[in-house]
Amino acid sequence: MEEIKVSILVPAYNVEAYAEECLRSLLAQTLREIEIVWVDDGSTDGIHDVATRLAASDNRLRLFRLPEHQGVSAARNACLKEARGRYVTFVDSDDTISRVAVEHLWQKAEACEADIVTGSMRYVYADGRQLRVGDKRAVFETEDAVLDGQTCFRLLQERGCYVPMVCGNLYRTAFIRDHGLHFEGDYHEDEYFTPYALYHARRVAELREDFYDYRQREGSVMNHPGNRKQRAEALYGVGRKLKQFAGANARCMDGRIRVAYEDYASYLCRRSQVLYESYLAGSRRKCLLVFSEESTASRYGVGTYIRQVQKCLDPEEWDVHTVTLHALGYDLDFSLADGAAAYTFPFMENHLSQTPAYEDKYLNSVFYYLASRVGDGRRVYGHFNFAHHHPLAALFKEKLQAFIVFTLHYTDWSFDLAGDRAWLERILAHPAGAKDQRIKTAFGKEKAFMTECCDRIIAIARHSYDMLRDLYGIPEEKLALVPNGLQDEYKERSAEDCRLLRRKYGFGEQEKLVVFAGRLDQIKGVAELMEAFKGVLAVRHDVRLVVAGNGNFQHCMEAADPCWRQVTFTGFLPKEKLYELYAVADVGVVPSIHEEFGYVAAEMLLHKVPLVAHDTTGLREITDGGRYGRLFRFADDRKDVSPLRDALLSALADGRNSGNEPMRQEGRQRVLQHYTLPLFRERLEKVYDANSAFEFAKVPL
């Protein structure tokens, strides 16, 4: 069989009107030792018949069909898999190339021993206009110049010549396969492929000819206005991955090369923001802005809640944005993933930032930045999670007539008073001293925000609903009981699976594991847990406490003294590792002094972890008064931790034996019945419906 010098790779989809012109330009190449790999990406027009007719008279045209439409990246990857030539070049199925194009590319590659030969192209418009794109003479100063790929990438960036395109280039096939180069995404696949190809290329040459006519069509994927949001997300994804790539390979890169890659990644992310905001300005979908803070809570309960909100809304109906305020750093950051955009606003920490006037100016700036991007003539929803964002919420309500929703995750006074409502009522009636006055003032601000600004207020637990109605005086028509929802990601594991997981994390097979998950904070009862655990170790020595979370490690280490050997601090864990920890836990413990909801307790029940929890507020509600877990009660001063110690010892005695399997299964069913993501979605949708009659407060939990 005659050697195939060049494989011409053509992904094709629904361009019947242009397919024959494209194929005839390829079949007419002066270089005869070629093949044309034509991959039909699930077309629904007559393009396959056109290709079949031409293939009947020329066996260099090889036809393949994907079973369904998968996008240009999948089609190009399929082309690469089938290529048999020493080199490959890409042509889109609505474009054409000159008769000598492939021969001249091949000659250049052979003469220069190049991994890549790069060319230029003409953009051809329907009205006959042409625009030359891709001139690289500022980088390749002579026709015979050859550069290594990384230097080529840097110079193209520095001299403003970089155009990420694969059509019109020639690549050595072995080079692509040796480095695992491939295409990703439905849009901007050239932006993904080109930086990696240049990074690995040893020799890059330029062909100074305009041989590729790139047809500009209004209906093409890249020119359709309906694709802007998807294109923006694709661009951001490419930029994010490239930034990660530059970071991972920083030690292998020359400093100037690394800067070039990082700068280009940042440029792609900025371009993504511009493209997304051009889409947003014309969108008629409902616009939701969910507000958060840079804080430890945002990595745990509040952060989880906001991610749940994002998952629950149909992207065909909503444009969803998360807005993080008071972030560390100096730059406003934009990101776009899973159909939701995120804005992060930095906050300069200095003595001025502590003043109310500075905070008002900061929130004003945030409002006008966001308002200028939302677009006119659409319904705007502001979902707030912190009461001190009242001035910002008021601006959205006044200027944009936004529908304001507030979720009460906690109250300021609950931290000072450990959630003791009776104590608060005494302070409100007769404040004594500066601390009491501060608590009363904070309570008044929370109440003013909810009564004056909010259209709907979400209580995440029954006790919160009752408190908002009775203590804050919120009318029931404004209130909605929407408990948090959990995604069921429980996985049944065999005894062997659990044994291997214990080995993976260095736990003994006979070791009893008590797991705490959450932020290391005074209100979470971690210090009391450490003291109680010392009491457990005095009775049995086969127990290990695993603390998964971030926060005040110093305080926790001091509290664990001298039992450090039996306490493992993991730091914050991604959910995959946390769920593996749940799988091998003998007992889960939630000793929080106060919990508005008790997400971790519900999560542990969902994963069938035997639960020990403090008999307080949200935890009492989650466990139905102790029916689905062991409850203990601290004394008011919390100095006596024996109730927690005894509850842990009792739970460890039972562990995961078959006798308590029904209780663990019932606990899981409790969560599946009342706290699932579908229920959360259903209830949340009614909250956002300004005209709905909200009845969920009457649902028994």
C-alpha positions as semicolon CSV with decimal commas, in nm:
position;residue;x (nm);y (nm);z (nm)
1;M;0,000;0,000;0,000
2;E;0,132;0,344;-0,096
3;E;0,233;0,558;0,202
4;I;-0,028;0,817;0,298
5;K;0,157;1,142;0,344
6;V;-0,129;1,355;0,477
7;S;-0,467;1,276;0,629
8;I;-0,718;1,557;0,575
9;L;-0,956;1,545;0,872
10;V;-1,308;1,679;0,821
11;P;-1,575;1,682;1,094
12;A;-1,912;1,737;0,924
13;Y;-2,251;1,839;1,056
14;N;-2,558;1,966;0,869
15;V;-2,383;2,170;0,596
16;E;-2,524;1,991;0,292
17;A;-2,522;2,314;0,089
18;Y;-2,142;2,345;0,116
19;A;-2,023;1,985;0,148
20;E;-1,967;1,912;-0,220
21;E;-1,765;2,229;-0,278
22;C;-1,551;2,144;0,024
23;L;-1,490;1,784;-0,081
24;R;-1,411;1,868;-0,442
25;S;-1,145;2,115;-0,324
26;L;-0,989;1,835;-0,117
27;L;-1,007;1,570;-0,387
28;A;-0,841;1,811;-0,632
29;Q;-0,520;1,839;-0,427
30;T;-0,195;1,822;-0,625
31;L;-0,048;1,595;-0,358
32;R;-0,201;1,261;-0,447
33;E;-0,079;1,053;-0,149
34;I;-0,358;1,173;0,077
35;E;-0,668;1,042;0,246
36;I;-0,977;1,236;0,348
37;V;-1,123;1,120;0,679
38;W;-1,483;1,244;0,680
39;V;-1,670;1,202;1,010
40;D;-2,041;1,280;0,997
41;D;-2,139;1,402;1,344
42;G;-2,499;1,273;1,338
43;S;-2,621;1,505;1,060
44;T;-2,993;1,519;0,988
45;D;-2,973;1,675;0,640
46;G;-2,854;1,516;0,314
47;I;-2,482;1,566;0,372
48;H;-2,412;1,193;0,402
49;D;-2,559;1,129;0,057
50;V;-2,330;1,396;-0,091
51;A;-2,023;1,238;0,067
52;T;-2,129;0,885;-0,032
53;R;-2,173;0,986;-0,396
54;L;-1,826;1,139;-0,415
55;A;-1,662;0,852;-0,224
56;A;-1,794;0,607;-0,484
57;S;-1,551;0,748;-0,741
58;D;-1,247;0,807;-0,519
59;N;-1,138;0,559;-0,252
60;R;-0,920;0,820;-0,082
61;L;-1,240;0,954;0,073
62;R;-1,313;0,745;0,384
63;L;-1,655;0,795;0,545
64;F;-1,747;0,747;0,911
65;R;-2,065;0,833;1,102
66;L;-2,114;0,895;1,472
67;P;-2,436;0,735;1,605
68;E;-2,560;1,072;1,733
69;H;-2,457;1,436;1,732
70;Q;-2,171;1,477;1,981
71;G;-2,010;1,807;1,880
72;V;-1,705;1,910;1,686
73;S;-1,452;1,794;1,948
74;A;-1,584;1,438;1,944
75;A;-1,587;1,441;1,563
76;R;-1,230;1,570;1,541
77;N;-1,111;1,314;1,795
78;A;-1,278;1,043;1,587
79;C;-1,094;1,177;1,282
80;L;-0,762;1,160;1,467
81;K;-0,830;0,801;1,569
82;E;-0,885;0,694;1,207
83;A;-0,597;0,895;1,053
84;R;-0,329;0,685;0,877
85;G;-0,114;0,961;0,730
86;R;0,229;1,077;0,847
87;Y;0,074;1,422;0,892
88;V;-0,277;1,550;0,956
89;T;-0,450;1,875;0,868
90;F;-0,799;1,991;0,962
91;V;-1,063;2,137;0,731
92;D;-1,417;2,233;0,832
93;S;-1,688;2,087;0,609
94;D;-1,813;2,426;0,483
95;D;-1,465;2,558;0,393
96;T;-1,235;2,515;0,094
97;I;-0,859;2,509;0,035
98;S;-0,647;2,580;-0,273
99;R;-0,526;2,291;-0,494
100;V;-0,165;2,321;-0,376
101;A;-0,238;2,371;-0,006
102;V;-0,165;2,022;0,124
103;E;0,140;1,971;-0,098
104;H;0,300;2,295;0,015
105;L;0,225;2,220;0,381
106;W;0,380;1,873;0,346
107;Q;0,689;2,006;0,168
108;K;0,740;2,265;0,442
109;A;0,707;2,004;0,717
110;E;0,953;1,767;0,552
111;A;1,207;2,040;0,480
112;C;1,195;2,177;0,836
113;E;1,138;1,847;1,020
114;A;0,849;2,029;1,187
115;D;0,596;1,900;1,437
116;I;0,366;2,185;1,332
117;V;0,346;2,394;1,018
118;T;0,124;2,695;1,078
119;G;-0,049;2,897;0,809
120;S;-0,293;3,182;0,768
121;M;-0,645;3,197;0,629
122;R;-0,899;3,423;0,465
123;Y;-1,232;3,489;0,633
124;V;-1,483;3,486;0,345
125;Y;-1,816;3,663;0,399
126;A;-2,143;3,614;0,213
127;D;-2,121;3,962;0,060
128;G;-1,783;3,883;-0,097
129;R;-1,565;4,059;0,159
130;Q;-1,244;3,886;0,265
131;L;-1,026;3,936;0,572
132;R;-0,677;3,790;0,610
133;V;-0,622;3,630;0,952
134;G;-0,317;3,471;1,109
135;D;-0,022;3,660;0,962
136;K;0,281;3,563;1,173
137;R;0,565;3,746;1,000
138;A;0,631;3,946;1,316
139;V;0,732;3,617;1,481
140;F;0,876;3,416;1,190
141;E;1,103;3,688;1,057
142;T;1,220;3,481;0,757
143;E;1,040;3,216;0,554
144;D;1,291;2,954;0,670
145;A;1,262;3,038;1,042
146;V;1,191;2,749;1,279
147;L;1,101;2,799;1,646
148;D;1,041;2,570;1,938
149;G;0,671;2,564;2,029
150;Q;0,697;2,735;2,368
151;T;0,898;3,025;2,232
152;C;0,656;3,046;1,941
153;F;0,361;3,070;2,180
154;R;0,532;3,341;2,385
155;L;0,628;3,553;2,085
156;L;0,284;3,519;1,927
157;Q;0,138;3,650;2,253
158;E;0,388;3,930;2,301
159;R;0,367;4,054;1,942
160;G;-0,011;4,032;1,906
161;C;-0,010;3,761;1,639
162;Y;-0,168;3,474;1,831
163;V;-0,478;3,329;1,663
164;P;-0,576;2,991;1,809
165;M;-0,680;2,791;1,503
166;V;-0,610;2,439;1,385
167;C;-0,762;2,464;1,037
168;G;-0,489;2,546;0,787
169;N;-0,213;2,396;1,004
170;L;-0,028;2,069;0,952
171;Y;0,063;1,841;1,243
172;R;0,288;1,538;1,258
173;T;0,055;1,253;1,352
174;A;0,301;1,077;1,583
175;F;0,356;1,406;1,767
176;I;-0,017;1,437;1,842
177;R;-0,045;1,077;1,958
178;D;0,275;1,074;2,162
179;H;0,154;1,368;2,370
180;G;-0,212;1,263;2,394
181;L;-0,332;1,582;2,227
182;H;-0,706;1,593;2,176
183;F;-1,004;1,827;2,159
184;E;-1,253;1,909;2,436
185;G;-1,582;2,094;2,456
186;D;-1,863;2,192;2,222
187;Y;-1,721;2,541;2,165
188;H;-1,377;2,702;2,141
189;E;-1,204;2,370;2,093
190;D;-0,920;2,542;1,904
191;E;-0,848;2,761;2,207
192;Y;-0,818;2,442;2,409
193;F;-0,599;2,246;2,166
194;T;-0,350;2,505;2,041
195;P;-0,166;2,608;2,364
196;Y;-0,096;2,245;2,454
197;A;0,019;2,159;2,101
198;L;0,265;2,448;2,103
199;Y;0,386;2,360;2,453
200;H;0,496;2,014;2,336
201;A;0,619;2,102;1,985
202;R;0,996;2,090;1,930
203;R;0,991;2,257;1,589
204;V;0,730;2,494;1,444
205;A;0,752;2,642;1,093
206;E;0,537;2,890;0,900
207;L;0,393;2,861;0,547
208;R;0,342;3,211;0,405
209;E;0,049;3,142;0,179
210;D;-0,322;3,219;0,196
211;F;-0,467;2,885;0,091
212;Y;-0,758;2,837;0,334
213;D;-1,098;3,004;0,280
214;Y;-1,285;3,009;0,610
215;R;-1,654;3,066;0,542
216;Q;-1,835;3,305;0,778
217;R;-2,200;3,201;0,813
218;E;-2,465;3,360;1,033
219;G;-2,607;3,021;1,126
220;S;-2,277;2,864;1,228
221;V;-2,217;2,744;1,582
222;M;-1,973;3,025;1,658
223;N;-2,186;3,305;1,513
224;H;-2,527;3,211;1,653
225;P;-2,627;3,463;1,925
226;G;-2,815;3,192;2,113
227;N;-2,486;3,019;2,194
228;R;-2,320;3,306;2,380
229;K;-2,375;3,169;2,729
230;Q;-2,247;2,822;2,636
231;R;-1,951;2,973;2,452
232;A;-1,870;3,191;2,752
233;E;-1,871;2,890;2,983
234;A;-1,653;2,694;2,740
235;L;-1,403;2,981;2,721
236;Y;-1,387;3,009;3,097
237;G;-1,331;2,634;3,127
238;V;-1,043;2,649;2,879
239;G;-0,886;2,941;3,066
240;R;-0,923;2,772;3,404
241;K;-0,764;2,447;3,282
242;L;-0,480;2,635;3,114
243;K;-0,411;2,826;3,436
244;Q;-0,399;2,496;3,625
245;F;-0,168;2,352;3,359
246;A;0,071;2,647;3,390
247;G;0,074;2,610;3,767
248;A;0,136;2,236;3,756
249;N;0,425;2,278;3,510
250;A;0,574;2,597;3,655
251;R;0,902;2,429;3,747
252;C;0,947;2,296;3,393
253;M;0,877;2,628;3,222
254;D;1,099;2,923;3,153
255;G;0,963;3,217;3,351
256;R;0,862;3,412;3,041
257;I;0,683;3,107;2,898
258;R;0,489;3,059;3,220
259;V;0,385;3,424;3,221
260;A;0,268;3,392;2,860
261;Y;0,049;3,093;2,947
262;E;-0,088;3,256;3,261
263;D;-0,160;3,581;3,077
264;Y;-0,342;3,397;2,800
265;A;-0,545;3,199;3,054
266;S;-0,646;3,525;3,224
267;Y;-0,734;3,675;2,888
268;L;-0,966;3,383;2,811
269;C;-1,141;3,428;3,146
270;R;-1,185;3,802;3,083
271;R;-1,314;3,730;2,735
272;S;-1,556;3,479;2,886
273;Q;-1,693;3,750;3,117
274;V;-1,742;3,995;2,829
275;L;-1,919;3,731;2,622
276;Y;-2,139;3,624;2,914
277;E;-2,238;3,979;3,000
278;S;-2,327;4,052;2,637
279;Y;-2,558;3,751;2,660
280;L;-2,694;3,868;2,996
281;A;-2,779;4,216;2,869
282;G;-3,021;4,069;2,617
283;S;-3,151;3,774;2,816
284;R;-3,518;3,761;2,909
285;R;-3,476;3,483;3,162
286;K;-3,540;3,555;3,529
287;C;-3,223;3,685;3,694
288;L;-3,124;3,553;4,036
289;L;-2,840;3,696;4,245
290;V;-2,749;3,486;4,550
291;F;-2,536;3,678;4,799
292;S;-2,272;3,532;5,028
293;E;-1,965;3,632;5,229
294;E;-1,602;3,528;5,233
295;S;-1,608;3,332;5,558
296;T;-1,560;2,989;5,710
297;A;-1,938;2,947;5,710
298;S;-1,939;2,986;5,333
299;R;-1,725;2,673;5,299
300;Y;-1,964;2,477;5,516
301;G;-2,337;2,531;5,579
302;V;-2,406;2,853;5,387
303;G;-2,180;2,750;5,100
304;T;-2,353;2,414;5,071
305;Y;-2,691;2,586;5,078
306;I;-2,598;2,821;4,794
307;R;-2,473;2,532;4,582
308;Q;-2,806;2,359;4,642
309;V;-2,995;2,666;4,526
310;Q;-2,790;2,668;4,205
311;K;-2,867;2,302;4,136
312;C;-3,240;2,348;4,184
313;L;-3,312;2,609;3,920
314;D;-3,378;2,535;3,553
315;P;-3,114;2,713;3,340
316;E;-3,375;2,748;3,064
317;E;-3,576;2,975;3,297
318;W;-3,311;3,136;3,516
319;D;-2,981;3,319;3,491
320;V;-2,820;3,232;3,824
321;H;-2,535;3,428;3,983
322;T;-2,354;3,393;4,312
323;V;-2,208;3,711;4,459
324;T;-1,940;3,682;4,728
325;L;-1,868;3,997;4,928
326;H;-1,576;4,099;5,149
327;A;-1,337;3,860;4,978
328;L;-0,966;3,853;5,044
329;G;-0,742;3,983;4,768
330;Y;-0,728;4,286;4,543
331;D;-0,907;4,191;4,221
332;L;-1,271;4,148;4,134
333;D;-1,305;3,791;4,014
334;F;-1,549;3,633;3,768
335;S;-1,610;3,264;3,710
336;L;-1,859;3,060;3,511
337;A;-1,932;2,691;3,561
338;D;-2,232;2,457;3,551
339;G;-2,445;2,731;3,398
340;A;-2,401;2,974;3,689
341;A;-2,185;3,286;3,697
342;A;-2,002;3,401;4,009
343;Y;-1,874;3,746;4,104
344;T;-1,630;3,786;4,393
345;F;-1,579;4,138;4,527
346;P;-1,260;4,210;4,724
347;F;-1,261;4,417;5,040
348;M;-0,962;4,622;5,142
349;E;-0,893;4,564;5,511
350;N;-0,783;4,888;5,675
351;H;-0,895;5,115;5,954
352;L;-1,144;5,291;5,725
353;S;-1,312;4,964;5,631
354;Q;-1,441;4,926;5,985
355;T;-1,666;5,232;5,957
356;P;-2,035;5,217;5,855
357;A;-1,978;5,489;5,594
358;Y;-1,708;5,281;5,422
359;E;-1,932;4,974;5,422
360;D;-2,219;5,172;5,267
361;K;-1,991;5,295;4,987
362;Y;-1,866;4,942;4,931
363;L;-2,218;4,800;4,901
364;N;-2,321;5,089;4,675
365;S;-2,033;5,006;4,443
366;V;-2,133;4,641;4,435
367;F;-2,491;4,733;4,348
368;Y;-2,407;4,962;4,057
369;Y;-2,153;4,717;3,917
370;L;-2,412;4,437;3,912
371;A;-2,708;4,652;3,809
372;S;-2,521;4,772;3,500
373;R;-2,489;4,411;3,384
374;V;-2,831;4,269;3,461
375;G;-3,009;4,429;3,165
376;D;-3,343;4,608;3,147
377;G;-3,699;4,482;3,140
378;R;-3,658;4,159;3,334
379;R;-3,753;4,023;3,675
380;V;-3,464;4,037;3,922
381;Y;-3,447;3,829;4,240
382;G;-3,203;3,893;4,523
383;H;-3,149;3,600;4,759
384;F;-2,964;3,713;5,071
385;N;-2,810;3,492;5,339
386;F;-2,671;3,753;5,580
387;A;-2,888;4,018;5,747
388;H;-2,611;4,279;5,750
389;H;-2,643;4,306;5,371
390;H;-2,959;4,509;5,435
391;P;-2,832;4,827;5,256
392;L;-2,752;4,628;4,942
393;A;-3,087;4,452;4,944
394;A;-3,262;4,787;4,987
395;L;-3,086;4,923;4,677
396;F;-3,196;4,627;4,467
397;K;-3,552;4,665;4,591
398;E;-3,565;5,041;4,534
399;K;-3,376;5,073;4,205
400;L;-3,464;4,747;4,028
401;Q;-3,786;4,650;4,206
402;A;-3,616;4,321;4,286
403;F;-3,798;4,045;4,472
404;I;-3,597;4,002;4,794
405;V;-3,563;3,662;4,960
406;F;-3,375;3,606;5,284
407;T;-3,273;3,272;5,432
408;L;-3,214;3,280;5,806
409;H;-2,914;3,053;5,867
410;Y;-2,839;3,196;6,210
411;T;-2,908;3,499;6,427
412;D;-2,637;3,720;6,577
413;W;-2,766;3,673;6,928
414;S;-2,759;3,293;6,904
415;F;-2,378;3,298;6,917
416;D;-2,370;3,515;7,228
417;L;-2,652;3,333;7,403
418;A;-2,600;2,981;7,265
419;G;-2,945;2,993;7,107
420;D;-3,120;3,051;7,441
421;R;-3,440;3,228;7,339
422;A;-3,565;3,282;7,695
423;W;-3,239;3,459;7,778
424;L;-3,283;3,683;7,473
425;E;-3,638;3,774;7,573
426;R;-3,513;3,884;7,914
427;I;-3,246;4,102;7,749
428;L;-3,496;4,258;7,508
429;A;-3,724;4,344;7,798
430;H;-3,455;4,469;8,037
431;P;-3,108;4,513;7,881
432;A;-2,839;4,538;8,147
433;G;-2,503;4,669;8,037
434;A;-2,325;4,728;7,708
435;K;-2,332;4,365;7,591
436;D;-2,707;4,337;7,640
437;Q;-2,759;4,666;7,459
438;R;-2,545;4,546;7,168
439;I;-2,751;4,226;7,144
440;K;-3,075;4,424;7,151
441;T;-2,947;4,660;6,879
442;A;-2,839;4,368;6,658
443;F;-3,180;4,206;6,707
444;G;-3,348;4,531;6,602
445;K;-3,139;4,551;6,284
446;E;-3,224;4,193;6,190
447;K;-3,593;4,262;6,247
448;A;-3,583;4,584;6,044
449;F;-3,421;4,406;5,750
450;M;-3,681;4,131;5,748
451;T;-3,985;4,350;5,802
452;E;-3,889;4,646;5,582
453;C;-3,699;4,490;5,294
454;C;-3,775;4,121;5,246
455;D;-4,060;3,985;5,036
456;R;-4,006;3,628;5,156
457;I;-3,814;3,490;5,452
458;I;-3,706;3,128;5,454
459;A;-3,684;2,941;5,782
460;I;-3,475;2,626;5,748
461;A;-3,627;2,459;6,055
462;R;-3,959;2,453;6,238
463;H;-3,820;2,617;6,552
464;S;-3,679;2,899;6,335
465;Y;-4,018;2,951;6,172
466;D;-4,190;2,976;6,510
467;M;-3,924;3,216;6,639
468;L;-3,954;3,444;6,335
469;R;-4,330;3,456;6,372
470;D;-4,352;3,494;6,749
471;L;-4,031;3,677;6,845
472;Y;-3,957;3,889;6,537
473;G;-4,323;3,947;6,453
474;I;-4,291;3,842;6,089
475;P;-4,637;3,786;5,936
476;E;-4,692;3,430;5,817
477;E;-4,766;3,539;5,460
478;K;-4,399;3,638;5,438
479;L;-4,264;3,321;5,597
480;A;-4,173;2,995;5,427
481;L;-4,051;2,677;5,594
482;V;-3,796;2,527;5,355
483;P;-3,563;2,281;5,528
484;N;-3,230;2,221;5,360
485;G;-3,218;1,946;5,102
486;L;-2,952;1,680;5,066
487;Q;-2,840;1,505;4,750
488;D;-2,858;1,131;4,814
489;E;-2,505;1,012;4,738
490;Y;-2,504;0,720;4,980
491;K;-2,322;0,413;4,856
492;E;-2,373;0,071;5,013
493;R;-2,030;-0,079;5,080
494;S;-1,925;-0,432;5,160
495;A;-1,720;-0,525;5,465
496;E;-1,420;-0,569;5,234
497;D;-1,473;-0,221;5,086
498;C;-1,473;-0,072;5,436
499;R;-1,163;-0,268;5,533
500;L;-0,978;-0,129;5,231
501;L;-1,094;0,225;5,311
502;R;-0,963;0,192;5,665
503;R;-0,629;0,076;5,528
504;K;-0,628;0,365;5,278
505;Y;-0,656;0,622;5,557
506;G;-0,432;0,442;5,806
507;F;-0,704;0,334;6,051
508;G;-0,681;-0,001;6,229
509;E;-0,934;-0,269;6,140
510;Q;-1,043;-0,305;6,504
511;E;-1,016;0,065;6,584
512;K;-1,343;0,238;6,673
513;L;-1,387;0,564;6,485
514;V;-1,582;0,864;6,615
515;V;-1,622;1,124;6,339
516;F;-1,687;1,497;6,378
517;A;-1,743;1,704;6,061
518;G;-1,776;2,082;6,052
519;R;-1,593;2,404;6,123
520;L;-1,383;2,421;6,437
521;D;-1,574;2,688;6,623
522;Q;-1,681;2,743;6,983
523;I;-2,051;2,717;6,893
524;K;-1,986;2,372;6,742
525;G;-1,892;2,228;7,083
526;V;-1,550;2,102;6,971
527;A;-1,374;2,185;7,299
528;E;-1,642;2,000;7,494
529;L;-1,604;1,707;7,256
530;M;-1,229;1,689;7,326
531;E;-1,290;1,679;7,701
532;A;-1,559;1,413;7,665
533;F;-1,332;1,207;7,440
534;K;-1,066;1,200;7,711
535;G;-1,331;1,043;7,933
536;V;-1,405;0,784;7,664
537;L;-1,034;0,693;7,643
538;A;-1,027;0,641;8,019
539;V;-1,279;0,359;7,970
540;R;-1,164;0,206;7,641
541;H;-0,842;0,247;7,445
542;D;-0,949;0,131;7,100
543;V;-1,115;0,458;6,997
544;R;-0,997;0,731;6,759
545;L;-1,160;1,072;6,714
546;V;-1,143;1,201;6,356
547;V;-1,205;1,576;6,323
548;A;-1,285;1,682;5,965
549;G;-1,294;2,058;5,920
550;N;-1,104;2,385;5,937
551;G;-1,105;2,660;6,197
552;N;-0,934;2,722;6,531
553;F;-0,687;2,432;6,533
554;Q;-0,479;2,581;6,814
555;H;-0,773;2,583;7,052
556;C;-0,865;2,226;6,955
557;M;-0,508;2,099;6,995
558;E;-0,489;2,253;7,340
559;A;-0,822;2,096;7,434
560;A;-0,702;1,753;7,311
561;D;-0,386;1,763;7,527
562;P;-0,246;1,504;7,610
563;C;-0,445;1,263;7,389
564;W;-0,313;1,384;7,054
565;R;-0,216;1,036;6,942
566;Q;-0,582;0,930;6,938
567;V;-0,713;1,243;6,763
568;T;-0,677;1,292;6,387
569;F;-0,731;1,636;6,232
570;T;-0,793;1,611;5,857
571;G;-0,872;1,973;5,772
572;F;-1,149;2,045;5,526
573;L;-1,241;1,737;5,320
574;P;-1,406;1,725;4,977
575;K;-1,733;1,538;4,992
576;E;-1,595;1,225;4,824
577;K;-1,344;1,173;5,104
578;L;-1,592;1,278;5,371
579;Y;-1,839;1,015;5,250
580;E;-1,564;0,752;5,262
581;L;-1,503;0,858;5,622
582;Y;-1,873;0,818;5,697
583;A;-1,860;0,467;5,550
584;V;-1,604;0,351;5,809
585;A;-1,728;0,558;6,106
586;D;-1,862;0,368;6,405
587;V;-2,021;0,683;6,548
588;G;-2,089;1,031;6,416
589;V;-2,104;1,314;6,669
590;V;-2,261;1,661;6,643
591;P;-2,206;1,836;6,980
592;S;-2,310;2,185;6,860
593;I;-2,429;2,420;7,131
594;H;-2,676;2,563;6,880
595;E;-2,775;2,461;6,528
596;E;-3,038;2,636;6,321
597;F;-3,079;2,326;6,104
598;G;-2,812;2,059;6,156
599;Y;-2,695;1,973;5,804
600;V;-2,415;1,743;5,919
601;A;-2,652;1,548;6,144
602;A;-2,890;1,496;5,852
603;E;-2,597;1,399;5,630
604;M;-2,478;1,140;5,880
605;L;-2,826;0,991;5,909
606;L;-2,850;0,975;5,530
607;H;-2,523;0,779;5,525
608;K;-2,645;0,545;5,802
609;V;-2,387;0,661;6,057
610;P;-2,497;0,597;6,419
611;L;-2,552;0,950;6,552
612;V;-2,483;1,123;6,883
613;A;-2,612;1,482;6,894
614;H;-2,673;1,761;7,143
615;D;-3,037;1,797;7,246
616;T;-3,084;2,149;7,112
617;T;-3,283;2,342;6,849
618;G;-3,229;2,207;6,497
619;L;-3,063;1,884;6,608
620;R;-3,366;1,789;6,815
621;E;-3,579;1,848;6,507
622;I;-3,357;1,646;6,272
623;T;-3,357;1,344;6,504
624;D;-3,728;1,379;6,589
625;G;-3,654;1,422;6,958
626;G;-3,396;1,141;6,968
627;R;-3,593;0,880;6,780
628;Y;-3,326;0,861;6,510
629;G;-3,013;0,921;6,717
630;R;-2,882;0,946;7,072
631;L;-2,937;1,289;7,225
632;F;-2,749;1,423;7,526
633;R;-2,785;1,749;7,714
634;F;-2,506;1,973;7,844
635;A;-2,556;2,161;8,168
636;D;-2,593;2,538;8,122
637;D;-2,225;2,607;8,193
638;R;-2,111;2,308;7,978
639;K;-1,835;2,227;8,228
640;D;-1,975;1,882;8,294
641;V;-1,922;1,686;7,972
642;S;-2,020;1,349;8,119
643;P;-2,353;1,340;7,927
644;L;-2,161;1,352;7,597
645;R;-1,903;1,099;7,723
646;D;-2,176;0,856;7,828
647;A;-2,365;0,896;7,499
648;L;-2,046;0,821;7,304
649;L;-1,967;0,514;7,515
650;S;-2,320;0,385;7,470
651;A;-2,308;0,440;7,094
652;L;-1,966;0,275;7,069
653;A;-2,094;-0,027;7,256
654;D;-2,358;-0,074;6,987
655;G;-2,153;0,052;6,693
656;R;-2,265;-0,081;6,357
657;N;-2,385;-0,418;6,481
658;S;-2,678;-0,579;6,305
659;G;-2,905;-0,509;6,599
660;N;-2,918;-0,135;6,530
661;E;-2,944;-0,167;6,152
662;P;-3,322;-0,098;6,158
663;M;-3,264;0,229;6,348
664;R;-2,994;0,335;6,104
665;Q;-3,219;0,251;5,810
666;E;-3,507;0,443;5,967
667;G;-3,278;0,743;6,015
668;R;-3,190;0,732;5,648
669;Q;-3,558;0,710;5,553
670;R;-3,630;1,007;5,779
671;V;-3,394;1,220;5,569
672;L;-3,524;1,081;5,240
673;Q;-3,879;1,164;5,343
674;H;-3,823;1,521;5,464
675;Y;-3,485;1,659;5,355
676;T;-3,417;1,567;4,994
677;L;-3,308;1,794;4,712
678;P;-3,628;1,738;4,507
679;L;-3,838;1,855;4,805
680;F;-3,607;2,152;4,853
681;R;-3,641;2,239;4,483
682;E;-4,020;2,219;4,491
683;R;-4,044;2,442;4,797
684;L;-3,785;2,691;4,673
685;E;-3,965;2,738;4,342
686;K;-4,276;2,841;4,532
687;V;-4,074;3,088;4,738
688;Y;-3,959;3,260;4,419
689;D;-4,314;3,270;4,288
690;A;-4,439;3,601;4,424
691;N;-4,800;3,500;4,364
692;S;-4,793;3,155;4,523
693;A;-4,981;3,079;4,841
694;F;-4,711;2,931;5,060
695;E;-4,839;2,642;5,267
696;F;-4,523;2,455;5,360
697;A;-4,528;2,581;5,718
698;K;-4,816;2,341;5,771
699;V;-4,618;2,038;5,654
700;P;-4,530;1,822;5,957
701;L;-4,160;1,756;6,001
